[in-house]
Amino acid sequence: MVLSLLSIVYGALRCNILAIKIKYDDYDVSVKAAAYLCIFLWRSFEIATRVVVLVLFSSVLQIWVLPVLVWLGLNAFLFWWYYRVYDVPVKYHYSRKLLGSALAWARAPAACLNFNCLLILLPVCRNLLSFLRGSSACCSTRIRRQLDRNLTFHKMVAWMIALHTAIHTIAHLFNVERCVDGRVEAKGTIQAALSDLGDKTGETYLNFVRKKIPNPEGGLYVAFTYLAGLSGVIITLALILIITSSTKTIRRSYFEVFWYTHHLFVVFFIGLVIHGAGRIVRGQTDESLKEHNPHTCEKNFTQWGKISSCPIPQFAGNPPMTWKWVVVPMILYFFERLVRFWRSQQKVVITKVVNHPFKTFELQMMKKGFKMEVGQYIFVQCPTVSHLEWHPFTLTSAPEEDYFSIHIRIVGDWTEGVFNACGCDKQEFQEAWKLPKILVDGPFGTASEDVFSYETVMLVGAGIGVTPFASVLKSVWYKYCNDATSLRLKKIYFYWLCRDTHAFEWFADLLQSLENQMQERDNAQFLSYNIYLTGWDESQVTTLGKMSSKDVINGSKQKPLYGRPNWENEFKNHASQHSSSRVGVFLCGPEALAETLNKQLHFIFNKGNF
């Protein structure tokens, strides 16, 4: 961390010095390689610092710091190991003479890129993760909770790929410059002698640049005519588009942009596999090393081939290795997509469409062989609206019901398109045969599946984030209706935070039913729920009239609260009441709220992440 901060400060100072040198009307400024390197280190360590801070100081990740530190350690080890592989052995002595230290700086991050590209697809293999998560016999609750961080780890690996791509690209810019300069350099230097190898019959080349075109034209020629250069440009552009379109603002406001650009990963992986096929990184062959000792013959480069002790050195390119790293995850992901496609083609029947207040509508559906657990989610496609877009929705039905349902809030073009396609914008009754075709992939597991593993739970939903807990509360209601005396769960604290009262209307019936059921079973204390109207204060309530024994807003006996909860007090009260039992905290809501809840000790935090 100290090194990162120092590098950032030093980089900023160097940039200021360069800025001072630039005149208003004169942009012809000569920047030395050291200045480029300093700016590069500044940016590289800035990205590294973000990754380290995310790992070490994010409270959301505290419970899995050790696995992430192992991942960071493997990255550091691979970087160090492969740096020495190209910086120390005599095999690459002449390569270092031609390219300098940039050779090792290019190859070390390349190894880390291979390692992280191996990992990047695994966290998004949803069927594999759901299988592992559902295998309670082989996965403990603690391990399953680590699987819930899959998207967070996916993002961290992506940032690490960005970091090593930056290092790898900049190092190769120096390599290309030196290779091009070596071809056009005047005779008499060892760089020129090494670059001329391969021009005659019986020689093998070290410098992969064969045309004598000076920079910058020569560098551009290499970038766009050689396989390594062209594929490198394409995968770098693909990576930039993928990362820049993955920001929270783009995902929430322009989901289609995020969805389409993210599928450039296909281009990225194809380019990655063929990137090394040109074998531009070359080293002296083992047979040549037996006859030609670089340390002895380096000084006599003008006599190569003329004296028996220094024959002309022979070189060979390294075989491509990336495919060996990524072939297994690529095959796994290929079968993952096959399973998704096969499952999505199974017929789905919409049995009911319910139009709720607050721009929310409900789809009740049936599908042969569909089995779910509480809190799971599915991906939904509506070909009438888009043939490519899939959107995740939490299931609001219970496993005990003979259908599965989702609640969709209208927040964009796609959701509005489904709303209109289902006829929710019309007053008249919609015929079943006029309903759109719906494709469903899933269900997939989430943290909410573990609700029944605790004796006491706190369920916290923000706005439409209440949907996974609708499934939980429905399942509890069914279990009590069937006299489920073996139910381990003994106490539920339910919190719902929402700005507008209308958002509660579609959920009020469920709360009232569960509330009445608990009273009939003489177990009214089983469920304690608090509804917070975050957009209201006490003064606004007077406009609703005098409150009766039942709340005028949602009809339940529990009156809503106004403002935001004091989480510190809430947790203290629950900790004192349940000091001898494990309390699970389940959240479906924004990251800021997750940070607040996860700071509490003696509580086991779980968050929906999809």
C-alpha positions in Angstrom: 0.0 0.0 0.0 2.8 2.4 0.9 4.6 1.6 -2.4 1.4 2.2 -4.3 0.8 5.6 -2.6 4.4 6.7 -3.2 4.2 5.7 -6.8 1.0 7.7 -7.3 2.5 10.7 -5.7 5.7 10.4 -7.7 3.7 9.9 -10.9 1.7 13.0 -10.2 4.8 15.1 -9.7 6.4 13.9 -12.9 3.2 14.7 -14.8 3.2 18.2 -13.3 6.8 18.6 -14.5 5.9 17.5 -18.0 2.9 19.9 -18.0 5.2 22.8 -17.1 7.4 22.0 -20.1 4.6 22.2 -22.6 4.1 25.6 -24.2 0.8 26.9 -25.3 1.5 26.8 -29.0 4.3 24.2 -29.1 3.3 20.6 -28.5 6.6 19.1 -29.9 7.8 17.9 -26.5 10.4 15.2 -26.2 9.5 12.8 -23.4 12.1 10.4 -22.2 11.4 6.7 -21.6 11.8 7.2 -17.9 8.9 9.7 -17.9 6.7 7.3 -19.8 7.6 4.6 -17.3 6.8 6.8 -14.4 3.3 7.6 -15.8 2.8 4.0 -16.5 3.7 3.0 -13.0 1.4 5.7 -11.7 -1.6 4.3 -13.5 -0.7 0.7 -12.9 -0.3 1.1 -9.2 -3.5 3.2 -9.0 -5.4 0.2 -10.3 -3.5 -2.2 -8.0 -4.3 0.1 -5.1 -8.0 -0.1 -5.9 -7.9 -3.8 -6.0 -6.0 -4.1 -2.7 -8.3 -1.6 -0.9 -11.3 -3.4 -2.2 -10.0 -6.7 -0.8 -8.6 -5.5 2.5 -10.9 -2.7 3.6 -14.3 -3.6 2.1 -16.4 -4.9 5.0 -18.5 -6.9 2.5 -15.5 -9.1 1.8 -14.2 -9.6 5.4 -15.2 -13.2 5.7 -13.4 -14.2 2.6 -10.2 -12.1 2.9 -8.0 -15.3 3.1 -9.1 -16.8 -0.3 -8.7 -13.4 -2.0 -5.3 -13.0 -0.4 -4.3 -16.4 -1.8 -5.4 -15.2 -5.2 -3.4 -12.0 -4.9 -0.4 -14.1 -3.7 -0.6 -16.4 -6.7 -0.7 -13.3 -9.0 2.4 -11.9 -7.2 4.2 -15.3 -7.4 3.4 -15.8 -11.1 4.6 -12.2 -11.9 7.9 -12.8 -10.0 8.5 -16.2 -11.4 8.0 -15.4 -15.0 9.9 -12.1 -14.7 12.9 -14.2 -13.6 12.3 -16.7 -16.3 12.9 -14.1 -19.0 15.3 -11.9 -17.0 17.9 -14.4 -15.8 18.3 -17.5 -18.0 21.0 -17.4 -20.7 18.5 -18.6 -23.2 17.1 -15.1 -23.5 20.4 -13.3 -23.2 20.3 -12.0 -26.8 16.6 -11.3 -26.5 17.4 -9.0 -23.6 20.2 -7.4 -25.6 17.8 -6.5 -28.3 14.7 -5.6 -26.1 16.2 -4.7 -22.7 14.2 -5.3 -19.5 10.9 -4.7 -21.4 10.9 -8.3 -22.4 10.5 -9.5 -18.8 8.0 -6.7 -18.1 5.9 -8.0 -21.0 6.0 -11.7 -20.2 5.4 -11.5 -16.5 2.0 -9.9 -16.7 1.2 -12.2 -19.7 1.4 -15.2 -17.3 -0.8 -13.4 -14.8 -3.3 -12.6 -17.6 -3.5 -16.3 -18.4 -4.1 -17.2 -14.8 -6.9 -14.6 -14.4 -8.5 -15.4 -17.7 -8.7 -18.9 -16.4 -10.7 -17.6 -13.4 -12.9 -14.9 -15.0 -15.5 -17.2 -16.5 -15.9 -19.5 -13.5 -17.9 -17.1 -11.3 -20.5 -16.6 -14.0 -21.1 -20.3 -14.5 -24.5 -20.0 -12.7 -25.5 -23.6 -13.2 -22.3 -24.8 -11.7 -22.5 -22.5 -8.7 -26.2 -23.4 -8.2 -25.2 -27.1 -8.2 -22.4 -26.6 -5.7 -24.7 -24.3 -3.6 -27.5 -26.9 -3.6 -25.2 -29.7 -2.6 -25.5 -29.3 1.1 -23.8 -32.7 1.7 -20.5 -31.4 0.1 -20.8 -27.7 0.8 -21.1 -26.2 4.3 -23.1 -23.0 4.9 -19.8 -21.1 5.2 -18.6 -22.4 1.8 -22.0 -21.6 0.2 -21.8 -18.1 1.5 -18.5 -17.7 -0.3 -20.2 -18.7 -3.6 -22.6 -15.8 -3.1 -19.6 -13.4 -3.7 -19.2 -14.7 -7.2 -19.9 -11.4 -9.0 -17.7 -9.5 -6.6 -14.8 -11.8 -7.3 -15.6 -11.6 -11.1 -15.2 -7.8 -10.9 -11.9 -8.1 -9.0 -10.5 -10.5 -11.5 -11.6 -8.2 -14.3 -9.7 -5.3 -12.7 -6.6 -7.5 -12.3 -6.8 -8.4 -16.0 -7.0 -4.6 -16.8 -3.9 -4.0 -14.7 -1.8 -6.7 -16.3 -3.1 -5.8 -19.8 -1.8 -2.2 -19.2 1.6 -3.5 -18.1 1.8 -6.0 -20.9 0.7 -3.5 -23.6 3.1 -0.7 -22.5 6.0 -3.1 -22.3 5.4 -4.4 -25.8 5.2 -0.8 -27.1 8.8 -0.5 -26.0 9.6 -3.9 -27.5 8.1 -3.0 -30.9 10.0 0.3 -30.9 13.3 -1.4 -30.3 12.6 -4.1 -32.8 11.8 -1.6 -35.5 14.8 0.6 -34.6 17.0 -2.5 -34.7 16.1 -3.3 -38.3 16.9 0.2 -39.5 19.9 0.8 -37.2 23.3 1.3 -38.8 25.7 -1.6 -38.9 28.2 -2.0 -36.1 26.0 -2.6 -33.1 25.0 -5.9 -31.6 21.3 -4.8 -31.9 21.8 -4.4 -35.7 23.6 -7.7 -35.9 20.8 -9.6 -34.0 18.2 -7.9 -36.1 19.9 -8.9 -39.4 19.9 -12.6 -38.4 17.5 -14.5 -40.6 18.2 -12.5 -43.8 20.4 -15.3 -45.1 19.8 -18.9 -45.8 20.5 -21.2 -42.8 19.8 -18.5 -40.3 16.9 -18.2 -37.9 15.7 -14.7 -36.9 15.5 -13.2 -33.4 13.9 -9.9 -34.4 10.4 -10.7 -35.7 10.2 -7.4 -37.6 11.5 -8.2 -41.1 10.7 -5.1 -43.1 13.0 -2.1 -42.7 10.4 0.7 -42.0 11.4 3.4 -39.5 9.2 4.5 -36.6 6.5 5.5 -36.2 5.3 4.0 -39.5 7.2 0.8 -38.7 5.4 0.5 -35.3 2.0 1.0 -37.0 2.9 -1.6 -39.6 3.7 -4.2 -36.9 0.5 -3.3 -35.0 -1.9 -3.9 -37.9 -0.2 -6.5 -40.1 1.3 -9.0 -37.7 -1.1 -11.5 -36.0 0.2 -10.6 -32.5 -0.2 -6.9 -33.1 -3.6 -7.0 -34.7 -5.1 -9.5 -32.2 -3.6 -7.4 -29.4 -5.2 -4.2 -30.6 -8.6 -6.0 -31.0 -8.6 -7.7 -27.6 -7.4 -4.5 -25.9 -10.3 -2.5 -27.5 -12.7 -5.3 -26.5 -11.5 -5.2 -22.9 -11.8 -1.4 -22.8 -15.4 -1.5 -24.0 -16.3 -4.3 -21.6 -14.9 -2.6 -18.6 -16.1 0.9 -19.3 -19.7 -0.3 -20.0 -19.7 -2.3 -16.8 -19.9 0.7 -14.5 -22.9 0.9 -12.1 -24.3 3.9 -14.0 -24.3 2.1 -17.4 -25.7 -1.1 -16.0 -28.6 0.6 -14.3 -29.4 3.3 -16.9 -28.4 1.6 -20.1 -28.5 -2.1 -19.5 -28.7 -2.9 -23.2 -25.3 -1.3 -23.7 -23.8 -3.3 -20.8 -25.4 -6.5 -22.1 -24.2 -6.2 -25.7 -20.7 -5.0 -25.0 -20.2 -7.6 -22.3 -20.6 -10.3 -25.0 -17.4 -9.0 -26.6 -15.8 -11.5 -24.3 -16.1 -14.0 -27.1 -13.9 -11.7 -29.3 -11.6 -11.2 -26.4 -11.0 -15.0 -25.8 -10.6 -15.8 -29.5 -8.0 -13.1 -29.8 -6.4 -14.2 -26.6 -5.9 -17.8 -27.8 -4.5 -16.8 -31.2 -2.4 -13.9 -29.8 0.7 -16.0 -29.3 0.5 -18.1 -32.4 3.0 -15.8 -34.2 5.7 -16.8 -31.7 7.3 -13.3 -31.7 9.0 -13.9 -28.4 12.1 -15.9 -29.3 15.0 -17.4 -27.4 18.2 -19.3 -28.3 17.7 -23.0 -28.9 19.2 -25.5 -26.5 21.3 -27.0 -29.3 22.7 -23.6 -30.2 23.6 -22.9 -26.6 25.8 -25.9 -26.5 27.9 -24.5 -29.4 27.4 -20.7 -28.9 27.9 -19.3 -25.4 26.3 -15.8 -25.4 28.5 -14.5 -22.6 31.7 -15.4 -24.5 30.5 -14.6 -28.0 28.6 -11.4 -27.3 31.8 -9.3 -27.7 32.7 -11.0 -31.0 29.4 -10.5 -32.7 31.2 -9.4 -35.9 33.0 -12.7 -36.1 29.9 -14.9 -35.7 30.1 -17.8 -38.2 33.7 -17.1 -38.9 35.2 -18.7 -35.9 34.4 -22.2 -34.7 33.8 -21.1 -31.1 31.1 -18.7 -32.1 28.8 -20.1 -34.8 25.8 -18.1 -35.8 23.2 -18.5 -32.9 19.9 -20.1 -33.8 16.6 -19.0 -32.3 13.1 -20.4 -32.0 9.8 -18.9 -30.9 7.9 -20.0 -27.7 4.9 -22.1 -28.5 1.5 -20.5 -27.6 0.5 -21.4 -24.0 -2.6 -19.3 -23.4 -5.0 -22.0 -24.8 -3.7 -24.5 -22.1 -4.8 -22.1 -19.4 -8.2 -21.2 -20.7 -9.4 -24.3 -22.5 -11.0 -25.9 -19.5 -13.0 -22.8 -18.3 -14.0 -22.2 -21.9 -15.4 -25.7 -22.3 -17.2 -25.4 -18.9 -18.7 -22.1 -20.0 -19.7 -23.5 -23.4 -21.6 -26.3 -21.7 -23.1 -23.8 -19.3 -24.5 -21.8 -22.2 -25.8 -25.1 -23.8 -27.6 -25.9 -20.6 -29.1 -22.4 -20.4 -30.2 -22.6 -24.1 -31.8 -26.1 -23.6 -33.6 -25.1 -20.5 -34.8 -21.8 -21.9 -36.4 -23.6 -24.8 -38.8 -25.5 -22.5 -42.3 -24.2 -22.8 -43.5 -21.6 -20.2 -47.2 -20.9 -19.7 -48.3 -17.6 -18.2 -51.3 -18.5 -16.0 -52.0 -15.1 -14.6 -50.9 -11.4 -15.0 -51.6 -9.1 -12.0 -51.3 -5.4 -12.3 -50.1 -3.9 -9.0 -49.8 -0.3 -7.9 -46.5 1.6 -8.0 -45.6 0.6 -11.6 -45.3 -3.0 -10.6 -46.9 -6.1 -12.3 -46.8 -9.8 -11.4 -46.4 -12.7 -13.8 -47.5 -16.1 -12.6 -46.2 -19.0 -14.7 -45.9 -22.7 -15.0 -43.2 -24.9 -16.5 -42.8 -28.6 -16.6 -40.2 -29.9 -14.1 -39.6 -26.5 -12.6 -38.4 -26.8 -9.0 -37.4 -23.9 -6.8 -36.2 -23.0 -3.3 -37.0 -19.8 -1.4 -35.2 -16.7 -2.5 -33.9 -18.1 -5.8 -34.0 -16.1 -9.0 -34.5 -16.7 -12.7 -33.5 -15.0 -16.0 -36.3 -14.0 -18.2 -36.4 -13.2 -21.9 -39.4 -11.9 -23.9 -38.8 -12.4 -27.6 -41.6 -9.9 -28.4 -39.4 -7.2 -26.8 -35.9 -8.4 -27.5 -34.4 -11.7 -28.8 -31.1 -11.2 -27.0 -31.8 -9.6 -23.7 -32.1 -11.7 -20.5 -32.9 -10.0 -17.2 -32.7 -11.5 -13.7 -35.8 -11.5 -11.4 -36.2 -12.9 -7.9 -38.9 -15.5 -7.5 -41.7 -14.2 -5.2 -43.6 -17.5 -5.0 -43.1 -20.3 -2.5 -41.8 -23.8 -3.3 -45.2 -25.1 -1.9 -47.2 -23.3 -4.6 -48.0 -25.0 -7.9 -46.7 -22.0 -10.0 -43.8 -19.6 -9.9 -44.1 -15.9 -10.0 -42.0 -12.7 -10.4 -42.8 -9.1 -9.7 -41.5 -6.7 -12.3 -41.2 -3.0 -11.7 -41.2 -0.7 -14.7 -37.9 1.1 -14.7 -36.7 0.9 -18.4 -37.5 0.2 -22.0 -37.4 -3.6 -21.6 -39.7 -3.8 -18.5 -42.1 -1.3 -20.1 -42.1 -3.4 -23.3 -43.0 -6.5 -21.3 -45.7 -4.5 -19.4 -47.3 -3.5 -22.7 -46.9 -6.9 -24.3 -48.8 -8.5 -21.4 -51.6 -6.0 -21.9 -51.2 -4.3 -18.6 -51.6 -0.9 -20.3 -55.2 -1.9 -21.3 -58.4 -1.8 -19.3 -60.1 -4.8 -20.9 -59.4 -8.4 -20.0 -56.5 -9.9 -21.9 -57.0 -13.3 -23.7 -54.4 -15.9 -22.7 -53.5 -16.7 -26.3 -52.5 -13.0 -26.8 -50.0 -13.1 -24.0 -46.3 -13.0 -25.2 -44.0 -15.9 -25.3 -41.7 -16.0 -22.2 -38.4 -17.9 -22.0 -37.1 -18.8 -18.5 -33.6 -19.9 -17.5 -33.1 -21.0 -13.9 -33.8 -21.1 -11.0 -30.4 -20.1 -9.5 -29.4 -20.1 -5.9 -28.9 -17.1 -3.6 -28.0 -16.5 0.0 -31.7 -16.4 0.9 -31.8 -20.2 0.6 -30.1 -20.5 3.9 -32.8 -18.7 5.9 -34.1 -21.9 7.4 -30.6 -22.8 8.6 -30.9 -20.3 11.4 -33.0 -20.0 14.6 -33.2 -16.3 14.3 -33.0 -14.2 11.1 -33.2 -10.5 10.2 -34.7 -9.9 6.7 -33.9 -6.5 5.3 -35.4 -5.4 2.0 -35.2 -2.0 0.3 -38.0 -1.1 -2.1 -38.5 -3.8 -4.7 -35.7 -5.7 -2.9 -38.4 -7.2 -0.7 -39.2 -9.8 -3.4 -36.9 -12.6 -2.2 -38.4 -12.3 1.3 -41.9 -12.6 -0.2 -40.9 -16.1 -1.1 -39.5 -16.7 2.4 -42.6 -15.4 4.2 -44.9 -17.3 1.9 -43.0 -20.5 2.6 -43.2 -19.9 6.3 -46.9 -19.4 6.0 -47.4 -22.7 4.2 -45.2 -24.5 6.7 -47.3 -23.2 9.6 -50.5 -24.1 7.8 -49.1 -27.7 7.6 -48.1 -27.8 11.3 -44.4 -27.8 10.6 -43.3 -28.4 14.2 -39.8 -29.4 13.0 -39.1 -25.9 11.6 -35.7 -24.8 13.0 -36.5 -21.1 12.4 -38.0 -19.6 15.5 -37.9 -15.9 15.0 -38.1 -13.5 12.1 -37.3 -9.8 12.2 -38.5 -8.3 9.0 -37.5 -4.7 7.8 -38.8 -3.1 4.7 -37.5 0.3 3.7 -39.4 2.2 1.0 -40.1 5.8 0.0 -43.7 5.5 -1.1 -46.7 4.0 0.6 -48.1 2.6 -2.6 -45.2 0.2 -2.8 -46.6 -1.8 0.1 -50.0 -2.5 -1.3 -49.2 -5.7 -3.3 -47.4 -7.1 -0.2 -50.0 -6.1 2.4 -52.1 -9.2 1.9 -49.2 -11.5 2.6 -48.3 -9.7 5.8 -51.8 -9.8 7.0 -52.2 -13.5 6.2 -49.0 -14.4 8.0 -49.9 -12.1 10.9 -53.3 -13.7 11.4 -51.9 -17.2 11.0 -49.3 -16.6 13.8 -52.0 -15.3 16.1 -54.3 -18.3 15.5 -51.3 -20.6 16.3 -50.7 -18.6 19.5 -47.3 -17.6 18.2 -47.7 -13.9 17.4 -44.1 -13.3 18.5 -42.7 -15.4 15.6 -42.8 -12.5 13.2 -41.8 -8.9 14.0 -41.9 -6.6 11.1 -41.1 -2.9 10.7 -42.0 -0.9 7.7 -40.1 2.3 7.3 -41.3 5.0 5.0 -38.0 6.7 4.3 -39.6 9.5 2.3 -42.0 10.5 5.1 -41.9 12.1 8.5 -44.3 12.2 11.4 -45.8 15.5 10.3 -47.0 14.1 7.0 -48.9 11.3 8.8 -51.5 13.7 10.2 -52.9 14.2 6.8 -54.1 10.6 6.8 -56.3 11.1 9.9 -56.2 9.5 13.3 -54.5 6.1 13.2 -56.7 3.2 14.4 -55.7 -0.1 15.8 -54.9 -1.1 12.2 -52.7 1.0 10.0 -54.5 3.0 7.4 -51.7 2.6 4.9 -51.3 -1.2 4.6 -54.2 -2.5 6.7 -51.9 -4.5 9.1 -51.8 -4.1 12.9 -48.2 -3.0 12.7 -48.0 0.7 12.1 -45.3 2.0 9.8 -42.3 3.9 11.1 -40.9 7.1 9.4 -37.4 7.9 8.4 -34.6 5.4 8.5 -33.9 2.8 11.2 -31.2 3.2 13.8 -29.4 0.0 12.9 -27.0 0.2 15.9 -29.8 0.1 18.3 -31.7 -2.6 16.4 -28.7 -4.9 16.4 -28.0 -4.2 20.1 -31.5 -5.2 21.0 -31.4 -8.4 18.9 -28.0 -9.4 20.2 -29.2 -9.1 23.8 -32.3 -11.1 23.2 -30.6 -13.9 21.2 -27.1 -14.0 22.8 -27.0 -17.8 22.7 -28.1 -18.4 19.1 -26.8 -17.5 15.6 -28.5 -14.6 14.0 -28.5 -14.5 10.2 -28.9 -11.2 8.4 -30.2 -11.3 4.9 -30.3 -8.2 2.7 -31.6 -7.4 -0.7 -30.7 -3.8 -1.2 -28.1 -1.2 -2.2 -24.3 -1.6 -1.4 -24.4 1.4 1.0 -26.9 -0.4 3.2 -24.8 -3.6 2.9 -21.8 -1.8 4.2 -23.8 -0.6 7.2 -25.3 -3.9 8.1 -22.1 -5.9 7.7 -20.2 -3.8 10.2 -22.2 -5.4 13.0 -20.4 -8.1 15.0 -21.9 -11.4 16.1 -24.3 -11.5 13.1 -23.8 -13.6 10.0 -24.3 -11.4 7.0 -25.8 -12.6 3.7 -26.6 -10.5 0.6 -28.3 -11.3 -2.6 -25.9 -10.9 -5.5 -26.9 -11.4 -9.1 
